[in-house]
Amino acid sequence: MGRPAATDEAIAEAASDAGMLEFIRAQLDGFDTAVGVNGLWLSSEMTQRLALARALLRKPAILLLDEIASALDPAEEIALNKTLDRLARSPP
């Protein structure tokens, strides 16, 4: 949505960085899986991860996050913070 011309590789990278690539690949329709209006058919965790993936796909210079890990367990939150740290240090 934020980058309509994004390649499949860039989309998969953003999904991976958001920690949802395995979930997507496990779905029968993969990236073409219907998720309902506003992600209605997704868990709150996957809805948060999807929002993060969409934001990461844009490769913003600044990314403000509000309770991005509220639906994650502590281990997943640590992993997500490490990923965000890595992305913040990598060149655009």
PDB file of N, CA, C and O in Angstrom:
ATOM      1  N   MET A   1       0.820  -1.197   0.000  1.00  0.00           N
ATOM      2  CA  MET A   1       0.000   0.000   0.000  1.00  0.00           C
ATOM      3  C   MET A   1       0.861   1.256   0.000  1.00  0.00           C
ATOM      4  O   MET A   1       0.543   2.222  -0.694  1.00  0.00           O
ATOM      5  N   GLY A   2       1.919   1.255   0.750  1.00  0.00           N
ATOM      6  CA  GLY A   2       2.770   2.433   0.844  1.00  0.00           C
ATOM      7  C   GLY A   2       3.806   2.518  -0.245  1.00  0.00           C
ATOM      8  O   GLY A   2       4.445   3.555  -0.423  1.00  0.00           O
ATOM      9  N   ARG A   3       3.980   1.435  -0.978  1.00  0.00           N
ATOM     10  CA  ARG A   3       4.971   1.411  -2.057  1.00  0.00           C
ATOM     11  C   ARG A   3       4.473   0.462  -3.149  1.00  0.00           C
ATOM     12  O   ARG A   3       4.955  -0.665  -3.261  1.00  0.00           O
ATOM     13  N   PRO A   4       3.514   0.915  -3.949  1.00  0.00           N
ATOM     14  CA  PRO A   4       2.876   0.047  -4.940  1.00  0.00           C
ATOM     15  C   PRO A   4       3.836  -0.617  -5.925  1.00  0.00           C
ATOM     16  O   PRO A   4       3.546  -1.705  -6.424  1.00  0.00           O
ATOM     17  N   ALA A   5       4.956   0.006  -6.210  1.00  0.00           N
ATOM     18  CA  ALA A   5       5.900  -0.559  -7.175  1.00  0.00           C
ATOM     19  C   ALA A   5       6.916  -1.495  -6.526  1.00  0.00           C
ATOM     20  O   ALA A   5       7.879  -1.901  -7.175  1.00  0.00           O
ATOM     21  N   ALA A   6       6.717  -1.842  -5.264  1.00  0.00           N
ATOM     22  CA  ALA A   6       7.669  -2.707  -4.556  1.00  0.00           C
ATOM     23  C   ALA A   6       7.749  -4.073  -5.225  1.00  0.00           C
ATOM     24  O   ALA A   6       6.746  -4.621  -5.683  1.00  0.00           O
ATOM     25  N   THR A   7       8.954  -4.604  -5.269  1.00  0.00           N
ATOM     26  CA  THR A   7       9.159  -5.929  -5.842  1.00  0.00           C
ATOM     27  C   THR A   7       8.696  -6.996  -4.846  1.00  0.00           C
ATOM     28  O   THR A   7       8.540  -6.730  -3.655  1.00  0.00           O
ATOM     29  N   ASP A   8       8.483  -8.198  -5.360  1.00  0.00           N
ATOM     30  CA  ASP A   8       8.115  -9.313  -4.486  1.00  0.00           C
ATOM     31  C   ASP A   8       9.201  -9.555  -3.451  1.00  0.00           C
ATOM     32  O   ASP A   8       8.908  -9.894  -2.304  1.00  0.00           O
ATOM     33  N   GLU A   9      10.447  -9.382  -3.849  1.00  0.00           N
ATOM     34  CA  GLU A   9      11.576  -9.568  -2.933  1.00  0.00           C
ATOM     35  C   GLU A   9      11.532  -8.541  -1.799  1.00  0.00           C
ATOM     36  O   GLU A   9      11.754  -8.893  -0.640  1.00  0.00           O
ATOM     37  N   ALA A  10      11.251  -7.288  -2.119  1.00  0.00           N
ATOM     38  CA  ALA A  10      11.172  -6.239  -1.096  1.00  0.00           C
ATOM     39  C   ALA A  10      10.017  -6.499  -0.142  1.00  0.00           C
ATOM     40  O   ALA A  10      10.133  -6.262   1.061  1.00  0.00           O
ATOM     41  N   ILE A  11       8.906  -6.984  -0.675  1.00  0.00           N
ATOM     42  CA  ILE A  11       7.744  -7.290   0.158  1.00  0.00           C
ATOM     43  C   ILE A  11       8.073  -8.446   1.100  1.00  0.00           C
ATOM     44  O   ILE A  11       7.743  -8.401   2.285  1.00  0.00           O
ATOM     45  N   ALA A  12       8.721  -9.472   0.574  1.00  0.00           N
ATOM     46  CA  ALA A  12       9.098 -10.616   1.406  1.00  0.00           C
ATOM     47  C   ALA A  12      10.107 -10.199   2.474  1.00  0.00           C
ATOM     48  O   ALA A  12      10.050 -10.691   3.601  1.00  0.00           O
ATOM     49  N   GLU A  13      11.023  -9.304   2.137  1.00  0.00           N
ATOM     50  CA  GLU A  13      12.008  -8.818   3.110  1.00  0.00           C
ATOM     51  C   GLU A  13      11.318  -8.056   4.238  1.00  0.00           C
ATOM     52  O   GLU A  13      11.645  -8.254   5.408  1.00  0.00           O
ATOM     53  N   ALA A  14      10.374  -7.194   3.897  1.00  0.00           N
ATOM     54  CA  ALA A  14       9.647  -6.438   4.923  1.00  0.00           C
ATOM     55  C   ALA A  14       8.829  -7.380   5.801  1.00  0.00           C
ATOM     56  O   ALA A  14       8.769  -7.202   7.017  1.00  0.00           O
ATOM     57  N   ALA A  15       8.204  -8.374   5.192  1.00  0.00           N
ATOM     58  CA  ALA A  15       7.437  -9.353   5.966  1.00  0.00           C
ATOM     59  C   ALA A  15       8.349 -10.145   6.895  1.00  0.00           C
ATOM     60  O   ALA A  15       7.991 -10.429   8.038  1.00  0.00           O
ATOM     61  N   SER A  16       9.510 -10.493   6.402  1.00  0.00           N
ATOM     62  CA  SER A  16      10.484 -11.216   7.225  1.00  0.00           C
ATOM     63  C   SER A  16      10.949 -10.356   8.391  1.00  0.00           C
ATOM     64  O   SER A  16      11.009 -10.824   9.528  1.00  0.00           O
ATOM     65  N   ASP A  17      11.279  -9.095   8.111  1.00  0.00           N
ATOM     66  CA  ASP A  17      11.723  -8.184   9.164  1.00  0.00           C
ATOM     67  C   ASP A  17      10.645  -7.979  10.223  1.00  0.00           C
ATOM     68  O   ASP A  17      10.948  -7.780  11.399  1.00  0.00           O
ATOM     69  N   ALA A  18       9.391  -8.029   9.797  1.00  0.00           N
ATOM     70  CA  ALA A  18       8.278  -7.864  10.739  1.00  0.00           C
ATOM     71  C   ALA A  18       7.919  -9.178  11.428  1.00  0.00           C
ATOM     72  O   ALA A  18       7.031  -9.214  12.281  1.00  0.00           O
ATOM     73  N   GLY A  19       8.607 -10.254  11.060  1.00  0.00           N
ATOM     74  CA  GLY A  19       8.383 -11.536  11.717  1.00  0.00           C
ATOM     75  C   GLY A  19       7.126 -12.258  11.291  1.00  0.00           C
ATOM     76  O   GLY A  19       6.544 -13.012  12.071  1.00  0.00           O
ATOM     77  N   MET A  20       6.696 -12.031  10.043  1.00  0.00           N
ATOM     78  CA  MET A  20       5.480 -12.714   9.621  1.00  0.00           C
ATOM     79  C   MET A  20       5.617 -13.491   8.323  1.00  0.00           C
ATOM     80  O   MET A  20       4.618 -13.976   7.791  1.00  0.00           O
ATOM     81  N   LEU A  21       6.826 -13.620   7.802  1.00  0.00           N
ATOM     82  CA  LEU A  21       7.015 -14.317   6.529  1.00  0.00           C
ATOM     83  C   LEU A  21       6.619 -15.788   6.633  1.00  0.00           C
ATOM     84  O   LEU A  21       5.955 -16.308   5.736  1.00  0.00           O
ATOM     85  N   GLU A  22       7.009 -16.456   7.691  1.00  0.00           N
ATOM     86  CA  GLU A  22       6.643 -17.871   7.850  1.00  0.00           C
ATOM     87  C   GLU A  22       5.127 -18.032   7.932  1.00  0.00           C
ATOM     88  O   GLU A  22       4.563 -18.961   7.354  1.00  0.00           O
ATOM     89  N   PHE A  23       4.473 -17.127   8.650  1.00  0.00           N
ATOM     90  CA  PHE A  23       3.017 -17.165   8.752  1.00  0.00           C
ATOM     91  C   PHE A  23       2.386 -17.029   7.364  1.00  0.00           C
ATOM     92  O   PHE A  23       1.468 -17.773   7.018  1.00  0.00           O
ATOM     93  N   ILE A  24       2.880 -16.085   6.581  1.00  0.00           N
ATOM     94  CA  ILE A  24       2.332 -15.850   5.240  1.00  0.00           C
ATOM     95  C   ILE A  24       2.540 -17.071   4.361  1.00  0.00           C
ATOM     96  O   ILE A  24       1.620 -17.510   3.670  1.00  0.00           O
ATOM     97  N   ARG A  25       3.742 -17.618   4.388  1.00  0.00           N
ATOM     98  CA  ARG A  25       4.049 -18.786   3.554  1.00  0.00           C
ATOM     99  C   ARG A  25       3.238 -20.011   3.961  1.00  0.00           C
ATOM    100  O   ARG A  25       3.027 -20.907   3.144  1.00  0.00           O
ATOM    101  N   ALA A  26       2.782 -20.064   5.208  1.00  0.00           N
ATOM    102  CA  ALA A  26       1.983 -21.193   5.676  1.00  0.00           C
ATOM    103  C   ALA A  26       0.528 -21.096   5.213  1.00  0.00           C
ATOM    104  O   ALA A  26      -0.217 -22.073   5.291  1.00  0.00           O
ATOM    105  N   GLN A  27       0.128 -19.921   4.733  1.00  0.00           N
ATOM    106  CA  GLN A  27      -1.241 -19.730   4.266  1.00  0.00           C
ATOM    107  C   GLN A  27      -1.396 -20.330   2.872  1.00  0.00           C
ATOM    108  O   GLN A  27      -0.470 -20.284   2.063  1.00  0.00           O
ATOM    109  N   LEU A  28      -2.553 -20.885   2.603  1.00  0.00           N
ATOM    110  CA  LEU A  28      -2.826 -21.524   1.318  1.00  0.00           C
ATOM    111  C   LEU A  28      -2.556 -20.580   0.143  1.00  0.00           C
ATOM    112  O   LEU A  28      -1.994 -20.996  -0.870  1.00  0.00           O
ATOM    113  N   ASP A  29      -2.952 -19.323   0.275  1.00  0.00           N
ATOM    114  CA  ASP A  29      -2.776 -18.355  -0.807  1.00  0.00           C
ATOM    115  C   ASP A  29      -1.571 -17.438  -0.606  1.00  0.00           C
ATOM    116  O   ASP A  29      -1.413 -16.461  -1.338  1.00  0.00           O
ATOM    117  N   GLY A  30      -0.731 -17.734   0.362  1.00  0.00           N
ATOM    118  CA  GLY A  30       0.483 -16.948   0.581  1.00  0.00           C
ATOM    119  C   GLY A  30       0.185 -15.468   0.712  1.00  0.00           C
ATOM    120  O   GLY A  30      -0.662 -15.061   1.507  1.00  0.00           O
ATOM    121  N   PHE A  31       0.891 -14.662  -0.078  1.00  0.00           N
ATOM    122  CA  PHE A  31       0.716 -13.212  -0.027  1.00  0.00           C
ATOM    123  C   PHE A  31      -0.635 -12.767  -0.574  1.00  0.00           C
ATOM    124  O   PHE A  31      -1.011 -11.607  -0.406  1.00  0.00           O
ATOM    125  N   ASP A  32      -1.362 -13.654  -1.217  1.00  0.00           N
ATOM    126  CA  ASP A  32      -2.683 -13.319  -1.756  1.00  0.00           C
ATOM    127  C   ASP A  32      -3.816 -13.704  -0.805  1.00  0.00           C
ATOM    128  O   ASP A  32      -4.986 -13.664  -1.188  1.00  0.00           O
ATOM    129  N   THR A  33      -3.482 -14.071   0.413  1.00  0.00           N
ATOM    130  CA  THR A  33      -4.482 -14.467   1.404  1.00  0.00           C
ATOM    131  C   THR A  33      -5.348 -13.277   1.802  1.00  0.00           C
ATOM    132  O   THR A  33      -4.837 -12.206   2.128  1.00  0.00           O
ATOM    133  N   ALA A  34      -6.648 -13.473   1.772  1.00  0.00           N
ATOM    134  CA  ALA A  34      -7.579 -12.433   2.221  1.00  0.00           C
ATOM    135  C   ALA A  34      -7.507 -12.349   3.749  1.00  0.00           C
ATOM    136  O   ALA A  34      -7.480 -13.372   4.434  1.00  0.00           O
ATOM    137  N   VAL A  35      -7.476 -11.128   4.271  1.00  0.00           N
ATOM    138  CA  VAL A  35      -7.383 -10.942   5.727  1.00  0.00           C
ATOM    139  C   VAL A  35      -8.587 -10.201   6.297  1.00  0.00           C
ATOM    140  O   VAL A  35      -8.622  -9.900   7.490  1.00  0.00           O
ATOM    141  N   GLY A  36      -9.563  -9.907   5.463  1.00  0.00           N
ATOM    142  CA  GLY A  36     -10.750  -9.205   5.929  1.00  0.00           C
ATOM    143  C   GLY A  36     -10.505  -7.703   6.019  1.00  0.00           C
ATOM    144  O   GLY A  36      -9.371  -7.234   5.920  1.00  0.00           O
ATOM    145  N   VAL A  37     -11.581  -6.973   6.207  1.00  0.00           N
ATOM    146  CA  VAL A  37     -11.504  -5.522   6.333  1.00  0.00           C
ATOM    147  C   VAL A  37     -10.679  -5.168   7.565  1.00  0.00           C
ATOM    148  O   VAL A  37     -10.944  -5.664   8.660  1.00  0.00           O
ATOM    149  N   ASN A  38      -9.685  -4.315   7.383  1.00  0.00           N
ATOM    150  CA  ASN A  38      -8.797  -3.895   8.474  1.00  0.00           C
ATOM    151  C   ASN A  38      -8.129  -5.071   9.193  1.00  0.00           C
ATOM    152  O   ASN A  38      -7.835  -4.987  10.385  1.00  0.00           O
ATOM    153  N   GLY A  39      -7.892  -6.163   8.466  1.00  0.00           N
ATOM    154  CA  GLY A  39      -7.221  -7.312   9.052  1.00  0.00           C
ATOM    155  C   GLY A  39      -8.092  -8.075  10.026  1.00  0.00           C
ATOM    156  O   GLY A  39      -7.578  -8.737  10.928  1.00  0.00           O
ATOM    157  N   LEU A  40      -9.397  -7.995   9.862  1.00  0.00           N
ATOM    158  CA  LEU A  40     -10.365  -8.601  10.775  1.00  0.00           C
ATOM    159  C   LEU A  40     -10.075 -10.073  11.066  1.00  0.00           C
ATOM    160  O   LEU A  40     -10.289 -10.539  12.185  1.00  0.00           O
ATOM    161  N   TRP A  41      -9.591 -10.798  10.069  1.00  0.00           N
ATOM    162  CA  TRP A  41      -9.376 -12.236  10.239  1.00  0.00           C
ATOM    163  C   TRP A  41      -7.981 -12.562  10.767  1.00  0.00           C
ATOM    164  O   TRP A  41      -7.620 -13.734  10.875  1.00  0.00           O
ATOM    165  N   LEU A  42      -7.208 -11.553  11.091  1.00  0.00           N
ATOM    166  CA  LEU A  42      -5.875 -11.764  11.658  1.00  0.00           C
ATOM    167  C   LEU A  42      -5.919 -11.608  13.175  1.00  0.00           C
ATOM    168  O   LEU A  42      -6.783 -10.916  13.713  1.00  0.00           O
ATOM    169  N   SER A  43      -4.990 -12.253  13.849  1.00  0.00           N
ATOM    170  CA  SER A  43      -4.856 -12.039  15.293  1.00  0.00           C
ATOM    171  C   SER A  43      -4.322 -10.632  15.514  1.00  0.00           C
ATOM    172  O   SER A  43      -3.823 -10.002  14.581  1.00  0.00           O
ATOM    173  N   SER A  44      -4.422 -10.140  16.728  1.00  0.00           N
ATOM    174  CA  SER A  44      -3.891  -8.800  17.009  1.00  0.00           C
ATOM    175  C   SER A  44      -2.384  -8.770  16.786  1.00  0.00           C
ATOM    176  O   SER A  44      -1.841  -7.754  16.353  1.00  0.00           O
ATOM    177  N   GLU A  45      -1.705  -9.876  17.077  1.00  0.00           N
ATOM    178  CA  GLU A  45      -0.258  -9.942  16.826  1.00  0.00           C
ATOM    179  C   GLU A  45       0.034  -9.800  15.338  1.00  0.00           C
ATOM    180  O   GLU A  45       0.905  -9.019  14.956  1.00  0.00           O
ATOM    181  N   MET A  46      -0.673 -10.537  14.498  1.00  0.00           N
ATOM    182  CA  MET A  46      -0.406 -10.472  13.055  1.00  0.00           C
ATOM    183  C   MET A  46      -0.830  -9.116  12.476  1.00  0.00           C
ATOM    184  O   MET A  46      -0.220  -8.635  11.520  1.00  0.00           O
ATOM    185  N   THR A  47      -1.863  -8.504  13.046  1.00  0.00           N
ATOM    186  CA  THR A  47      -2.263  -7.173  12.591  1.00  0.00           C
ATOM    187  C   THR A  47      -1.144  -6.172  12.865  1.00  0.00           C
ATOM    188  O   THR A  47      -0.834  -5.332  12.020  1.00  0.00           O
ATOM    189  N   GLN A  48      -0.538  -6.265  14.055  1.00  0.00           N
ATOM    190  CA  GLN A  48       0.592  -5.382  14.384  1.00  0.00           C
ATOM    191  C   GLN A  48       1.776  -5.651  13.458  1.00  0.00           C
ATOM    192  O   GLN A  48       2.420  -4.719  12.976  1.00  0.00           O
ATOM    193  N   ARG A  49       2.053  -6.918  13.216  1.00  0.00           N
ATOM    194  CA  ARG A  49       3.182  -7.265  12.356  1.00  0.00           C
ATOM    195  C   ARG A  49       2.951  -6.789  10.918  1.00  0.00           C
ATOM    196  O   ARG A  49       3.883  -6.341  10.251  1.00  0.00           O
ATOM    197  N   LEU A  50       1.711  -6.889  10.451  1.00  0.00           N
ATOM    198  CA  LEU A  50       1.384  -6.416   9.114  1.00  0.00           C
ATOM    199  C   LEU A  50       1.581  -4.904   9.015  1.00  0.00           C
ATOM    200  O   LEU A  50       2.139  -4.414   8.033  1.00  0.00           O
ATOM    201  N   ALA A  51       1.133  -4.177  10.009  1.00  0.00           N
ATOM    202  CA  ALA A  51       1.316  -2.716  10.010  1.00  0.00           C
ATOM    203  C   ALA A  51       2.805  -2.374  10.001  1.00  0.00           C
ATOM    204  O   ALA A  51       3.225  -1.444   9.314  1.00  0.00           O
ATOM    205  N   LEU A  52       3.595  -3.120  10.758  1.00  0.00           N
ATOM    206  CA  LEU A  52       5.035  -2.887  10.784  1.00  0.00           C
ATOM    207  C   LEU A  52       5.652  -3.211   9.432  1.00  0.00           C
ATOM    208  O   LEU A  52       6.484  -2.452   8.936  1.00  0.00           O
ATOM    209  N   ALA A  53       5.259  -4.318   8.835  1.00  0.00           N
ATOM    210  CA  ALA A  53       5.795  -4.689   7.518  1.00  0.00           C
ATOM    211  C   ALA A  53       5.494  -3.605   6.486  1.00  0.00           C
ATOM    212  O   ALA A  53       6.357  -3.251   5.682  1.00  0.00           O
ATOM    213  N   ARG A  54       4.283  -3.088   6.509  1.00  0.00           N
ATOM    214  CA  ARG A  54       3.911  -2.023   5.566  1.00  0.00           C
ATOM    215  C   ARG A  54       4.776  -0.777   5.791  1.00  0.00           C
ATOM    216  O   ARG A  54       5.201  -0.128   4.835  1.00  0.00           O
ATOM    217  N   ALA A  55       5.027  -0.456   7.045  1.00  0.00           N
ATOM    218  CA  ALA A  55       5.869   0.704   7.349  1.00  0.00           C
ATOM    219  C   ALA A  55       7.306   0.454   6.910  1.00  0.00           C
ATOM    220  O   ALA A  55       7.934   1.336   6.324  1.00  0.00           O
ATOM    221  N   LEU A  56       7.833  -0.729   7.183  1.00  0.00           N
ATOM    222  CA  LEU A  56       9.214  -1.041   6.814  1.00  0.00           C
ATOM    223  C   LEU A  56       9.404  -1.085   5.307  1.00  0.00           C
ATOM    224  O   LEU A  56      10.476  -0.748   4.805  1.00  0.00           O
ATOM    225  N   LEU A  57       8.384  -1.493   4.590  1.00  0.00           N
ATOM    226  CA  LEU A  57       8.455  -1.560   3.132  1.00  0.00           C
ATOM    227  C   LEU A  57       8.746  -0.184   2.528  1.00  0.00           C
ATOM    228  O   LEU A  57       9.398  -0.087   1.489  1.00  0.00           O
ATOM    229  N   ARG A  58       8.275   0.852   3.164  1.00  0.00           N
ATOM    230  CA  ARG A  58       8.491   2.220   2.670  1.00  0.00           C
ATOM    231  C   ARG A  58       9.907   2.709   2.921  1.00  0.00           C
ATOM    232  O   ARG A  58      10.334   3.702   2.332  1.00  0.00           O
ATOM    233  N   LYS A  59      10.653   2.009   3.807  1.00  0.00           N
ATOM    234  CA  LYS A  59      12.017   2.387   4.175  1.00  0.00           C
ATOM    235  C   LYS A  59      12.071   3.867   4.598  1.00  0.00           C
ATOM    236  O   LYS A  59      12.808   4.660   4.012  1.00  0.00           O
ATOM    237  N   PRO A  60      11.295   4.218   5.603  1.00  0.00           N
ATOM    238  CA  PRO A  60      11.235   5.620   6.031  1.00  0.00           C
ATOM    239  C   PRO A  60      12.516   6.052   6.736  1.00  0.00           C
ATOM    240  O   PRO A  60      13.200   5.243   7.362  1.00  0.00           O
ATOM    241  N   ALA A  61      12.825   7.335   6.624  1.00  0.00           N
ATOM    242  CA  ALA A  61      13.981   7.890   7.334  1.00  0.00           C
ATOM    243  C   ALA A  61      13.707   7.918   8.836  1.00  0.00           C
ATOM    244  O   ALA A  61      14.614   7.749   9.650  1.00  0.00           O
ATOM    245  N   ILE A  62      12.453   8.131   9.183  1.00  0.00           N
ATOM    246  CA  ILE A  62      12.031   8.159  10.590  1.00  0.00           C
ATOM    247  C   ILE A  62      10.807   7.261  10.717  1.00  0.00           C
ATOM    248  O   ILE A  62       9.891   7.317   9.896  1.00  0.00           O
ATOM    249  N   LEU A  63      10.805   6.437  11.753  1.00  0.00           N
ATOM    250  CA  LEU A  63       9.686   5.538  11.989  1.00  0.00           C
ATOM    251  C   LEU A  63       9.262   5.663  13.445  1.00  0.00           C
ATOM    252  O   LEU A  63      10.000   5.271  14.349  1.00  0.00           O
ATOM    253  N   LEU A  64       8.076   6.206  13.669  1.00  0.00           N
ATOM    254  CA  LEU A  64       7.541   6.346  15.025  1.00  0.00           C
ATOM    255  C   LEU A  64       6.607   5.171  15.295  1.00  0.00           C
ATOM    256  O   LEU A  64       5.701   4.890  14.511  1.00  0.00           O
ATOM    257  N   LEU A  65       6.838   4.495  16.407  1.00  0.00           N
ATOM    258  CA  LEU A  65       6.039   3.324  16.748  1.00  0.00           C
ATOM    259  C   LEU A  65       5.364   3.539  18.093  1.00  0.00           C
ATOM    260  O   LEU A  65       5.981   4.039  19.035  1.00  0.00           O
ATOM    261  N   ASP A  66       4.104   3.163  18.177  1.00  0.00           N
ATOM    262  CA  ASP A  66       3.361   3.283  19.424  1.00  0.00           C
ATOM    263  C   ASP A  66       2.846   1.905  19.805  1.00  0.00           C
ATOM    264  O   ASP A  66       1.955   1.369  19.145  1.00  0.00           O
ATOM    265  N   GLU A  67       3.390   1.341  20.844  1.00  0.00           N
ATOM    266  CA  GLU A  67       2.985   0.035  21.350  1.00  0.00           C
ATOM    267  C   GLU A  67       3.014  -1.029  20.268  1.00  0.00           C
ATOM    268  O   GLU A  67       2.091  -1.836  20.150  1.00  0.00           O
ATOM    269  N   ILE A  68       4.085  -1.025  19.475  1.00  0.00           N
ATOM    270  CA  ILE A  68       4.205  -1.968  18.366  1.00  0.00           C
ATOM    271  C   ILE A  68       4.275  -3.416  18.846  1.00  0.00           C
ATOM    272  O   ILE A  68       3.953  -4.330  18.087  1.00  0.00           O
ATOM    273  N   ALA A  69       4.685  -3.635  20.073  1.00  0.00           N
ATOM    274  CA  ALA A  69       4.848  -5.002  20.562  1.00  0.00           C
ATOM    275  C   ALA A  69       3.825  -5.384  21.627  1.00  0.00           C
ATOM    276  O   ALA A  69       4.030  -6.359  22.351  1.00  0.00           O
ATOM    277  N   SER A  70       2.739  -4.643  21.737  1.00  0.00           N
ATOM    278  CA  SER A  70       1.773  -4.907  22.808  1.00  0.00           C
ATOM    279  C   SER A  70       1.124  -6.282  22.700  1.00  0.00           C
ATOM    280  O   SER A  70       0.668  -6.818  23.710  1.00  0.00           O
ATOM    281  N   ALA A  71       1.069  -6.865  21.510  1.00  0.00           N
ATOM    282  CA  ALA A  71       0.454  -8.182  21.340  1.00  0.00           C
ATOM    283  C   ALA A  71       1.490  -9.304  21.273  1.00  0.00           C
ATOM    284  O   ALA A  71       1.138 -10.456  21.019  1.00  0.00           O
ATOM    285  N   LEU A  72       2.749  -8.979  21.497  1.00  0.00           N
ATOM    286  CA  LEU A  72       3.813  -9.980  21.406  1.00  0.00           C
ATOM    287  C   LEU A  72       4.215 -10.480  22.784  1.00  0.00           C
ATOM    288  O   LEU A  72       4.098  -9.765  23.779  1.00  0.00           O
ATOM    289  N   ASP A  73       4.689 -11.715  22.826  1.00  0.00           N
ATOM    290  CA  ASP A  73       5.212 -12.204  24.102  1.00  0.00           C
ATOM    291  C   ASP A  73       6.616 -11.621  24.285  1.00  0.00           C
ATOM    292  O   ASP A  73       7.187 -11.111  23.322  1.00  0.00           O
ATOM    293  N   PRO A  74       7.184 -11.679  25.482  1.00  0.00           N
ATOM    294  CA  PRO A  74       8.474 -11.036  25.756  1.00  0.00           C
ATOM    295  C   PRO A  74       9.610 -11.463  24.818  1.00  0.00           C
ATOM    296  O   PRO A  74      10.407 -10.622  24.402  1.00  0.00           O
ATOM    297  N   ALA A  75       9.696 -12.742  24.483  1.00  0.00           N
ATOM    298  CA  ALA A  75      10.767 -13.212  23.590  1.00  0.00           C
ATOM    299  C   ALA A  75      10.607 -12.625  22.189  1.00  0.00           C
ATOM    300  O   ALA A  75      11.590 -12.233  21.560  1.00  0.00           O
ATOM    301  N   GLU A  76       9.369 -12.565  21.703  1.00  0.00           N
ATOM    302  CA  GLU A  76       9.114 -11.980  20.382  1.00  0.00           C
ATOM    303  C   GLU A  76       9.386 -10.482  20.387  1.00  0.00           C
ATOM    304  O   GLU A  76       9.867  -9.930  19.398  1.00  0.00           O
ATOM    305  N   GLU A  77       9.079  -9.829  21.499  1.00  0.00           N
ATOM    306  CA  GLU A  77       9.346  -8.395  21.608  1.00  0.00           C
ATOM    307  C   GLU A  77      10.849  -8.126  21.549  1.00  0.00           C
ATOM    308  O   GLU A  77      11.285  -7.184  20.888  1.00  0.00           O
ATOM    309  N   ILE A  78      11.634  -8.942  22.229  1.00  0.00           N
ATOM    310  CA  ILE A  78      13.096  -8.792  22.196  1.00  0.00           C
ATOM    311  C   ILE A  78      13.612  -8.995  20.773  1.00  0.00           C
ATOM    312  O   ILE A  78      14.446  -8.226  20.296  1.00  0.00           O
ATOM    313  N   ALA A  79      13.113 -10.033  20.096  1.00  0.00           N
ATOM    314  CA  ALA A  79      13.536 -10.300  18.719  1.00  0.00           C
ATOM    315  C   ALA A  79      13.161  -9.136  17.800  1.00  0.00           C
ATOM    316  O   ALA A  79      13.948  -8.739  16.941  1.00  0.00           O
ATOM    317  N   LEU A  80      11.965  -8.595  17.984  1.00  0.00           N
ATOM    318  CA  LEU A  80      11.531  -7.462  17.167  1.00  0.00           C
ATOM    319  C   LEU A  80      12.406  -6.239  17.422  1.00  0.00           C
ATOM    320  O   LEU A  80      12.786  -5.541  16.482  1.00  0.00           O
ATOM    321  N   ASN A  81      12.723  -5.980  18.677  1.00  0.00           N
ATOM    322  CA  ASN A  81      13.587  -4.836  18.996  1.00  0.00           C
ATOM    323  C   ASN A  81      14.977  -4.995  18.388  1.00  0.00           C
ATOM    324  O   ASN A  81      15.569  -4.016  17.932  1.00  0.00           O
ATOM    325  N   LYS A  82      15.500  -6.210  18.376  1.00  0.00           N
ATOM    326  CA  LYS A  82      16.802  -6.460  17.745  1.00  0.00           C
ATOM    327  C   LYS A  82      16.728  -6.198  16.244  1.00  0.00           C
ATOM    328  O   LYS A  82      17.645  -5.615  15.665  1.00  0.00           O
ATOM    329  N   THR A  83      15.633  -6.630  15.614  1.00  0.00           N
ATOM    330  CA  THR A  83      15.451  -6.384  14.186  1.00  0.00           C
ATOM    331  C   THR A  83      15.372  -4.891  13.901  1.00  0.00           C
ATOM    332  O   THR A  83      16.012  -4.401  12.970  1.00  0.00           O
ATOM    333  N   LEU A  84      14.592  -4.165  14.693  1.00  0.00           N
ATOM    334  CA  LEU A  84      14.463  -2.724  14.493  1.00  0.00           C
ATOM    335  C   LEU A  84      15.789  -2.020  14.705  1.00  0.00           C
ATOM    336  O   LEU A  84      16.115  -1.069  13.996  1.00  0.00           O
ATOM    337  N   ASP A  85      16.558  -2.489  15.687  1.00  0.00           N
ATOM    338  CA  ASP A  85      17.910  -1.939  15.925  1.00  0.00           C
ATOM    339  C   ASP A  85      18.793  -2.139  14.693  1.00  0.00           C
ATOM    340  O   ASP A  85      19.477  -1.219  14.246  1.00  0.00           O
ATOM    341  N   ARG A  86      18.764  -3.360  14.155  1.00  0.00           N
ATOM    342  CA  ARG A  86      19.572  -3.681  12.973  1.00  0.00           C
ATOM    343  C   ARG A  86      19.158  -2.811  11.791  1.00  0.00           C
ATOM    344  O   ARG A  86      20.012  -2.267  11.091  1.00  0.00           O
ATOM    345  N   LEU A  87      17.868  -2.678  11.570  1.00  0.00           N
ATOM    346  CA  LEU A  87      17.387  -1.872  10.449  1.00  0.00           C
ATOM    347  C   LEU A  87      17.734  -0.392  10.618  1.00  0.00           C
ATOM    348  O   LEU A  87      18.011   0.297   9.637  1.00  0.00           O
ATOM    349  N   ALA A  88      17.721   0.090  11.847  1.00  0.00           N
ATOM    350  CA  ALA A  88      18.039   1.484  12.099  1.00  0.00           C
ATOM    351  C   ALA A  88      19.509   1.780  11.777  1.00  0.00           C
ATOM    352  O   ALA A  88      19.855   2.904  11.416  1.00  0.00           O
ATOM    353  N   ARG A  89      20.353   0.781  11.908  1.00  0.00           N
ATOM    354  CA  ARG A  89      21.797   0.970  11.675  1.00  0.00           C
ATOM    355  C   ARG A  89      22.192   0.705  10.220  1.00  0.00           C
ATOM    356  O   ARG A  89      23.296   1.061   9.810  1.00  0.00           O
ATOM    357  N   SER A  90      21.309   0.088   9.438  1.00  0.00           N
ATOM    358  CA  SER A  90      21.668  -0.233   8.071  1.00  0.00           C
ATOM    359  C   SER A  90      21.399   0.966   7.147  1.00  0.00           C
ATOM    360  O   SER A  90      20.491   1.760   7.391  1.00  0.00           O
ATOM    361  N   PRO A  91      22.201   1.077   6.091  1.00  0.00           N
ATOM    362  CA  PRO A  91      22.016   2.204   5.161  1.00  0.00           C
ATOM    363  C   PRO A  91      20.689   2.075   4.418  1.00  0.00           C
ATOM    364  O   PRO A  91      20.194   0.967   4.218  1.00  0.00           O
ATOM    365  N   PRO A  92      20.119   3.197   4.014  1.00  0.00           N
ATOM    366  CA  PRO A  92      18.824   3.184   3.318  1.00  0.00           C
ATOM    367  C   PRO A  92      18.882   2.499   1.968  1.00  0.00           C
ATOM    368  O   PRO A  92      17.869   2.414   1.274  1.00  0.00           O
TER     369      PRO A  92
END
